Amino acid sequence: MAELLASGPVTVRSGDPDSGRLKDRYGRTLATIEVNGDVGKIMIAEGLARPWTGKRRPWYD
């Protein structure tokens, strides 16, 4: 993550890009971080994260 964030200019976009919500149901701020693309999508593509499926899952299978 540190290497990715240091690789270019960081942009923080407020809100969920799909729903437009600014906060989740617990009041937490929602945002997208971009550095040479969407950081979340890059981490998923590299196997360092997984997409939210609507429920919690353990990290091991």
KANOR-V653960 format. One record per helix or strand of 3 or more residues. SS is the DSSP state (a for helix, b for strand). FROM is the first residue (numbers start at 1). LEN is the number of residues. If there is no record, write none. Layout:
{{SS | FROM | LEN} {SS | FROM | LEN}}
//
This chain:
{{a | 2 | 4} {b | 11 | 4} {b | 31 | 4} {a | 39 | 7}}
//
